Amino acid sequence: MDRPLVMGVLNVTPDSFSDGGRFVNAEAAIAHGLDMVAQGADIIDVGGESTRPGAEPVSESVELARVLPVVEALSGHVRVSIDTVKAEVASAAMQAGASLVNDVSASLFEVAASAGSGWVAVHMQGSPATMQAAPHYDDLLTEVYGFVLERARVALKAGVGEVWVDPGIGFGKTMAHNLSLLRHLPQLVRSAEATGCAGVMVGASRKRFLGLLAAPGSDEPAATEDRLEGSLAIAALALVSGVSMVRVHDVSVTVQAARLYGPAA
């Protein structure tokens, strides 16, 4: 690659925080995925279960019905990632053409190893339903970075050939936690490289803390469609810190930014 990777977000859900309900229909989801490919996305991350704060889990059958037609249709055009915490959904998606598991439970490495797939270990404190109730860490960097690096080592030992780590911005973190993790990304990048990881991924696009930063003096965050500037700024910060992949909603402008940084560190 002549630049770091850009992963486009494709939520096939009625309740995701940014695009929930827009792409529930498979045809609409496929069309949006192809549009992100045309904008330069390297990977499309298909998710059928919302992981927004407060979200409740859905059944395996519902999630499969949402994601499989989309994965199958897109896999002939672009690399596809499946965003799931269910082993059965990950396995079925890989049979349908996905080759990367984006895993906020950081538990599906054996599924990825069996399929010869890549795997992303994401840090999350608690579950989507509870994670933002009262996030607390005694030692933020040690607990978050240490966790994903330990998961990476286990996955590599289990035979996963392509392991990514993601600090899980917004997954059981306050604004202060998010900003500290982002400020110390070079530390995670160095440790991930020493561990043998493919790289670090960061997904902060349109998240609530960016909405709060965009609305100073207000208790309510700016609307998701008004968070582009913050999303792009965080992507740029991640890239200049050596991050090799960013997960975003706004693909075209992020690809333009990624071209400024050349080959990923």
KEKE-3310 file (N, C-alpha, C; in steps of 0.2 Angstrom, whole numbers, plus 5000, padded with zeros to 4 digits):
npx = (5004:5002:4999:4992:4978:4961:4946:4929:4914:4900:4885:4872:4860:4846:4848:4861:4872:4876:4872:4861:4847:4848:4853:4847:4840:4846:4849:4851:4862:4872:4874:4878:4890:4897:4899:4907:4918:4921:4925:4937:4939:4948:4944:4928:4918:4906:4892:4880:4874:4871:4884:4883:4883:4872:4866:4856:4859:4856:4848:4857:4851:4845:4855:4863:4855:4854:4868:4874:4869:4875:4889:4892:4889:4897:4910:4916:4921:4929:4939:4932:4926:4920:4910:4907:4903:4900:4903:4897:4892:4903:4910:4901:4900:4914:4914:4905:4913:4920:4936:4942:4940:4932:4932:4924:4923:4935:4938:4937:4948:4951:4942:4945:4958:4955:4949:4959:4959:4961:4961:4954:4958:4949:4947:4936:4927:4916:4900:4891:4878:4881:4893:4896:4891:4898:4913:4929:4946:4961:4974:4975:4982:4990:4980:4972:4980:4988:4979:4974:4986:4990:4980:4983:4995:4991:4983:4991:4999:4990:4989:4984:4987:4987:4985:4977:4977:4966:4962:4949:4941:4929:4922:4917:4924:4928:4927:4940:4947:4947:4954:4967:4971:4972:4982:4993:4995:5007:5015:5007:5008:5022:5023:5014:5020:5032:5027:5022:5011:5000:4997:4990:4973:4962:4946:4937:4927:4914:4910:4903:4910:4917:4906:4903:4914:4913:4903:4905:4901:4889:4877:4873:4878:4885:4876:4877:4880:4887:4900:4911:4923:4930:4931:4939:4950:4954:4957:4968:4977:4979:4985:4997:5003:5007:4998:4990:4978:4962:4946:4931:4917:4916:4923:4929:4936:4944:4953:4959:4966:4974:4983:4992:5001:5009:5017:5011:5017)
npy = (4994:5011:5020:5021:5010:5011:5008:5006:5009:4999:4998:4986:4988:4993:5002:5008:5020:5031:5028:5020:5011:5016:5007:4995:4987:4975:4978:4992:4993:4986:4994:5006:5000:4998:5011:5016:5009:5014:5026:5024:5015:5002:4991:4984:4985:4975:4975:4968:4969:4981:4990:5002:5013:5007:4998:4983:4965:4955:4941:4927:4922:4933:4942:4935:4935:4948:4951:4942:4942:4954:4953:4943:4948:4959:4954:4950:4962:4969:4968:4961:4964:4956:4962:4957:4948:4935:4918:4909:4918:4924:4913:4910:4921:4922:4911:4916:4925:4935:4940:4945:4947:4958:4961:4965:4959:4953:4939:4929:4923:4910:4906:4914:4909:4896:4898:4904:4917:4935:4945:4957:4963:4971:4983:4983:4989:4981:4978:4983:4987:4991:4998:5012:5017:5019:5021:5016:5016:5010:5011:5017:5016:5004:4995:4995:4995:4984:4974:4972:4969:4957:4949:4948:4942:4929:4926:4925:4915:4905:4903:4913:4922:4936:4949:4962:4976:4986:5000:5003:5015:5024:5013:5009:5020:5037:5054:5059:5047:5043:5053:5052:5039:5041:5051:5044:5035:5032:5024:5012:5008:5005:4995:4985:4982:4976:4965:4958:4961:4964:4978:4993:4997:5011:5017:5030:5037:5049:5048:5050:5058:5066:5073:5081:5088:5096:5104:5115:5120:5114:5102:5092:5083:5088:5084:5068:5070:5082:5080:5078:5085:5084:5070:5068:5075:5066:5055:5059:5062:5049:5043:5050:5046:5033:5023:5010:5008:5015:5016:5021:5032:5042:5040:5045:5058:5054:5045:5054:5061:5051:5048:5058:5053:5043:5026:5015:5016)
npz = (5000:4997:5006:5023:5028:5025:5033:5029:5037:5038:5044:5046:5052:5063:5073:5075:5081:5072:5058:5059:5053:5040:5031:5032:5023:5012:4999:4999:5008:5001:4990:4996:5002:4990:4985:4995:4992:4979:4983:4989:4999:5008:5015:5019:5033:5039:5049:5060:5072:5084:5092:5100:5114:5127:5119:5115:5114:5099:5091:5085:5073:5068:5066:5057:5046:5042:5039:5030:5016:5012:5015:5006:4993:4993:4994:4982:4977:4986:5000:5014:5031:5045:5058:5073:5088:5089:5087:5078:5069:5064:5058:5048:5040:5035:5027:5018:5012:5019:5026:5038:5055:5065:5081:5095:5107:5109:5108:5098:5092:5090:5081:5070:5067:5063:5051:5044:5044:5046:5061:5073:5088:5100:5113:5126:5140:5150:5143:5128:5133:5145:5146:5146:5158:5170:5168:5173:5177:5185:5180:5166:5153:5155:5157:5146:5134:5138:5139:5125:5119:5125:5121:5108:5108:5112:5102:5091:5095:5094:5080:5072:5058:5055:5065:5072:5083:5093:5103:5107:5107:5115:5119:5134:5140:5146:5141:5144:5146:5132:5125:5132:5128:5114:5113:5117:5107:5099:5108:5109:5096:5094:5103:5098:5086:5091:5096:5085:5078:5064:5064:5071:5074:5073:5078:5079:5073:5071:5085:5101:5110:5102:5097:5108:5110:5099:5103:5113:5130:5130:5136:5127:5114:5098:5082:5074:5060:5061:5065:5057:5055:5068:5067:5056:5061:5071:5065:5057:5067:5072:5061:5060:5071:5068:5066:5057:5051:5049:5055:5048:5044:5035:5021:5009:5011:5021:5015:5007:5017:5022:5011:5013:5022:5017:5016:5029:5046)
capx = (5000:5006:4996:4988:4972:4955:4940:4923:4909:4893:4880:4866:4856:4841:4849:4868:4872:4877:4869:4856:4841:4849:4855:4844:4839:4852:4851:4854:4868:4877:4875:4883:4897:4901:4900:4913:4924:4923:4928:4944:4940:4952:4940:4921:4917:4899:4890:4873:4872:4874:4888:4883:4882:4865:4863:4855:4861:4851:4849:4861:4848:4843:4862:4865:4850:4856:4875:4877:4869:4879:4895:4893:4888:4903:4917:4919:4923:4933:4940:4926:4927:4913:4910:4903:4905:4897:4907:4894:4891:4910:4911:4897:4903:4920:4912:4902:4918:4924:4942:4944:4935:4932:4929:4924:4924:4942:4938:4935:4954:4951:4938:4949:4963:4953:4947:4964:4957:4963:4957:4955:4956:4946:4946:4929:4925:4909:4896:4887:4872:4883:4900:4896:4888:4903:4920:4934:4953:4966:4980:4972:4986:4992:4974:4969:4985:4990:4974:4974:4993:4990:4975:4987:5000:4987:4980:4997:5001:4985:4989:4981:4993:4986:4982:4977:4974:4962:4961:4942:4939:4922:4919:4919:4929:4926:4931:4947:4951:4948:4959:4973:4973:4974:4988:4998:4995:5014:5017:5004:5011:5028:5022:5011:5025:5037:5023:5022:5005:5000:4996:4985:4968:4958:4939:4934:4923:4908:4908:4899:4915:4918:4900:4903:4920:4910:4897:4907:4896:4882:4877:4871:4883:4883:4873:4882:4882:4891:4906:4916:4929:4933:4932:4945:4956:4957:4960:4975:4981:4981:4989:5004:5005:5009:4992:4990:4971:4957:4939:4928:4911:4918:4929:4933:4940:4949:4958:4964:4971:4979:4988:4998:5006:5013:5017:5010:5023)
capy = (5000:5018:5024:5017:5007:5015:5003:5009:5007:4998:4995:4984:4988:4998:5006:5010:5027:5036:5027:5015:5012:5019:5002:4989:4984:4973:4982:4999:4992:4984:5000:5010:4997:4999:5018:5017:5006:5019:5032:5022:5011:4996:4986:4986:4982:4974:4974:4967:4970:4988:4991:5008:5012:5005:4993:4976:4960:4952:4934:4924:4921:4940:4945:4932:4937:4955:4952:4937:4944:4960:4950:4939:4953:4964:4951:4950:4969:4972:4964:4962:4962:4955:4965:4953:4944:4928:4913:4907:4923:4925:4908:4910:4927:4920:4906:4920:4929:4939:4938:4948:4947:4964:4958:4970:4954:4950:4932:4925:4922:4903:4905:4917:4904:4890:4900:4907:4924:4940:4946:4963:4963:4977:4983:4985:4988:4979:4976:4989:4989:4994:5001:5019:5018:5022:5018:5017:5012:5011:5012:5016:5013:4997:4990:4995:4993:4978:4969:4970:4966:4950:4945:4948:4936:4923:4924:4923:4908:4900:4902:4918:4925:4943:4951:4969:4978:4992:5002:5003:5022:5025:5007:5009:5026:5044:5058:5060:5041:5043:5058:5050:5034:5044:5055:5039:5030:5029:5019:5006:5006:5002:4988:4981:4980:4972:4959:4954:4962:4968:4985:4996:5000:5015:5018:5035:5041:5051:5045:5055:5063:5071:5078:5085:5093:5101:5108:5117:5123:5111:5095:5088:5083:5089:5079:5064:5073:5088:5077:5076:5089:5080:5063:5068:5077:5061:5050:5062:5061:5042:5041:5053:5042:5027:5019:5007:5007:5019:5014:5028:5033:5047:5037:5049:5063:5051:5042:5059:5062:5045:5049:5062:5050:5038:5020:5015:5014)
capz = (5000:4997:5012:5028:5026:5027:5033:5029:5042:5035:5049:5043:5059:5064:5079:5076:5083:5067:5052:5060:5049:5033:5027:5035:5017:5009:4992:5001:5011:4996:4986:5000:5002:4983:4985:4999:4988:4974:4987:4990:5005:5007:5018:5022:5039:5039:5056:5060:5079:5086:5098:5103:5121:5128:5114:5118:5109:5094:5091:5080:5067:5065:5064:5051:5040:5041:5036:5025:5009:5011:5014:5000:4987:4992:4994:4975:4975:4991:5006:5019:5038:5049:5065:5077:5094:5089:5083:5072:5063:5061:5054:5042:5036:5032:5022:5013:5009:5024:5028:5044:5060:5069:5087:5101:5113:5109:5110:5093:5088:5087:5074:5064:5066:5060:5045:5040:5043:5050:5067:5076:5096:5102:5120:5128:5147:5151:5137:5125:5137:5152:5146:5148:5165:5175:5166:5178:5176:5190:5176:5159:5148:5156:5157:5139:5130:5140:5137:5118:5117:5128:5117:5102:5109:5112:5095:5087:5097:5092:5073:5068:5055:5054:5071:5073:5090:5093:5110:5108:5108:5116:5122:5141:5141:5147:5136:5146:5144:5125:5123:5134:5124:5108:5114:5118:5102:5097:5113:5107:5089:5095:5107:5093:5081:5094:5097:5079:5075:5058:5065:5076:5071:5078:5076:5083:5068:5073:5091:5105:5113:5096:5097:5114:5109:5094:5106:5119:5134:5130:5139:5122:5108:5091:5079:5071:5054:5062:5068:5052:5057:5073:5065:5052:5065:5075:5060:5055:5073:5073:5056:5061:5077:5066:5066:5050:5048:5053:5054:5047:5041:5029:5017:5004:5014:5025:5010:5005:5022:5022:5006:5015:5027:5014:5019:5036:5050)
cpx = (5004:5003:4993:4981:4966:4949:4934:4918:4902:4889:4874:4861:4851:4843:4856:4867:4872:4872:4863:4850:4842:4850:4853:4842:4845:4854:4854:4861:4874:4879:4880:4890:4901:4903:4906:4919:4926:4926:4935:4945:4943:4948:4933:4920:4909:4897:4882:4870:4875:4878:4888:4881:4874:4862:4862:4857:4855:4853:4854:4857:4846:4850:4864:4861:4852:4863:4877:4875:4873:4886:4897:4893:4895:4910:4920:4922:4929:4934:4935:4928:4920:4914:4905:4907:4903:4901:4904:4893:4898:4911:4907:4899:4909:4918:4909:4907:4922:4931:4946:4938:4936:4928:4930:4924:4931:4943:4937:4942:4954:4947:4942:4955:4961:4951:4953:4963:4961:4959:4959:4953:4955:4945:4939:4928:4918:4906:4893:4882:4875:4889:4901:4893:4892:4910:4925:4940:4957:4972:4977:4976:4988:4986:4972:4974:4987:4986:4974:4981:4993:4986:4979:4992:4997:4985:4986:4999:4996:4985:4986:4987:4993:4982:4983:4975:4971:4960:4954:4940:4931:4919:4921:4924:4925:4929:4938:4951:4952:4954:4966:4975:4975:4981:4994:4998:5002:5016:5014:5006:5017:5027:5019:5016:5030:5033:5022:5015:5005:5000:4991:4980:4964:4951:4936:4928:4916:4906:4906:4904:4917:4912:4900:4909:4917:4905:4899:4902:4890:4883:4876:4876:4880:4880:4878:4885:4886:4898:4911:4923:4933:4935:4939:4951:4959:4960:4967:4979:4984:4986:4996:5007:5008:5004:4992:4984:4967:4950:4934:4921:4912:4924:4933:4938:4946:4955:4962:4969:4976:4984:4994:5003:5010:5012:5016:5016:5024)
cpy = (5006:5022:5019:5015:5011:5009:5007:5006:5005:4994:4993:4983:4994:5003:5008:5018:5032:5034:5021:5016:5014:5013:4995:4984:4982:4977:4989:4998:4990:4990:5005:5007:4999:5006:5019:5014:5011:5025:5030:5017:5004:4990:4989:4982:4981:4972:4973:4967:4977:4987:4998:5008:5011:5000:4986:4971:4958:4945:4933:4924:4928:4943:4942:4934:4944:4955:4948:4939:4950:4957:4947:4943:4957:4960:4950:4957:4972:4967:4966:4960:4961:4958:4961:4950:4937:4924:4911:4912:4924:4920:4908:4916:4925:4915:4910:4924:4934:4936:4941:4949:4953:4963:4962:4965:4952:4943:4927:4923:4915:4902:4908:4912:4898:4892:4903:4914:4929:4942:4953:4962:4970:4977:4986:4984:4987:4977:4983:4991:4993:4998:5008:5021:5022:5019:5021:5013:5014:5014:5012:5013:5006:4993:4989:4992:4986:4972:4967:4967:4958:4946:4944:4942:4929:4921:4922:4916:4903:4899:4907:4922:4933:4946:4959:4970:4985:4994:5003:5010:5022:5019:5006:5014:5032:5048:5058:5053:5041:5047:5055:5044:5036:5048:5050:5034:5027:5024:5012:5003:5003:4995:4983:4978:4975:4965:4955:4955:4965:4975:4987:4999:5005:5017:5023:5039:5042:5050:5051:5060:5068:5076:5083:5090:5098:5105:5111:5121:5120:5104:5090:5088:5085:5083:5075:5067:5079:5086:5076:5079:5085:5073:5063:5070:5071:5056:5052:5061:5054:5040:5044:5049:5035:5022:5016:5007:5011:5017:5020:5027:5037:5045:5042:5054:5060:5047:5048:5061:5057:5045:5053:5059:5044:5031:5020:5013:5007)
cpz = (5000:5002:5017:5025:5029:5027:5033:5033:5038:5040:5046:5049:5059:5069:5080:5077:5077:5061:5053:5056:5042:5029:5029:5029:5014:5003:4994:5004:5006:4992:4990:5001:4996:4983:4989:4995:4982:4977:4989:4996:5003:5010:5020:5028:5040:5046:5056:5067:5081:5092:5101:5110:5122:5124:5117:5112:5105:5094:5085:5073:5064:5062:5057:5045:5038:5037:5030:5018:5007:5010:5007:4993:4987:4992:4987:4973:4979:4996:5011:5026:5041:5056:5069:5083:5094:5084:5077:5067:5060:5056:5047:5037:5032:5026:5016:5009:5013:5025:5034:5049:5065:5076:5093:5108:5114:5111:5104:5089:5086:5081:5069:5062:5062:5053:5041:5039:5047:5056:5071:5084:5098:5109:5121:5136:5148:5144:5134:5129:5143:5151:5148:5154:5169:5173:5171:5176:5182:5186:5169:5154:5149:5155:5150:5134:5131:5138:5130:5116:5120:5124:5110:5102:5109:5105:5090:5088:5094:5084:5069:5065:5054:5060:5071:5080:5089:5100:5111:5111:5109:5119:5130:5143:5142:5141:5138:5145:5136:5123:5126:5129:5117:5108:5115:5113:5100:5102:5111:5100:5090:5098:5102:5088:5084:5095:5091:5076:5068:5059:5070:5072:5076:5074:5080:5079:5071:5081:5096:5108:5108:5096:5103:5113:5103:5096:5112:5123:5134:5133:5133:5116:5102:5087:5075:5064:5054:5065:5063:5053:5062:5071:5061:5056:5069:5071:5058:5061:5074:5067:5057:5067:5075:5065:5058:5047:5053:5050:5054:5043:5034:5026:5013:5007:5018:5021:5008:5010:5023:5017:5008:5019:5024:5017:5026:5040:5052)
residu = (MET:ASP:ARG:PRO:LEU:VAL:MET:GLY:VAL:LEU:ASN:VAL:THR:PRO:ASP:SER:PHE:SER:ASP:GLY:GLY:ARG:PHE:VAL:ASN:ALA:GLU:ALA:ALA:ILE:ALA:HIS:GLY:LEU:ASP:MET:VAL:ALA:GLN:GLY:ALA:ASP:ILE:ILE:ASP:VAL:GLY:GLY:GLU:SER:THR:ARG:PRO:GLY:ALA:GLU:PRO:VAL:SER:GLU:SER:VAL:GLU:LEU:ALA:ARG:VAL:LEU:PRO:VAL:VAL:GLU:ALA:LEU:SER:GLY:HIS:VAL:ARG:VAL:SER:ILE:ASP:THR:VAL:LYS:ALA:GLU:VAL:ALA:SER:ALA:ALA:MET:GLN:ALA:GLY:ALA:SER:LEU:VAL:ASN:ASP:VAL:SER:ALA:SER:LEU:PHE:GLU:VAL:ALA:ALA:SER:ALA:GLY:SER:GLY:TRP:VAL:ALA:VAL:HIS:MET:GLN:GLY:SER:PRO:ALA:THR:MET:GLN:ALA:ALA:PRO:HIS:TYR:ASP:ASP:LEU:LEU:THR:GLU:VAL:TYR:GLY:PHE:VAL:LEU:GLU:ARG:ALA:ARG:VAL:ALA:LEU:LYS:ALA:GLY:VAL:GLY:GLU:VAL:TRP:VAL:ASP:PRO:GLY:ILE:GLY:PHE:GLY:LYS:THR:MET:ALA:HIS:ASN:LEU:SER:LEU:LEU:ARG:HIS:LEU:PRO:GLN:LEU:VAL:ARG:SER:ALA:GLU:ALA:THR:GLY:CYS:ALA:GLY:VAL:MET:VAL:GLY:ALA:SER:ARG:LYS:ARG:PHE:LEU:GLY:LEU:LEU:ALA:ALA:PRO:GLY:SER:ASP:GLU:PRO:ALA:ALA:THR:GLU:ASP:ARG:LEU:GLU:GLY:SER:LEU:ALA:ILE:ALA:ALA:LEU:ALA:LEU:VAL:SER:GLY:VAL:SER:MET:VAL:ARG:VAL:HIS:ASP:VAL:SER:VAL:THR:VAL:GLN:ALA:ALA:ARG:LEU:TYR:GLY:PRO:ALA:ALA)
# end
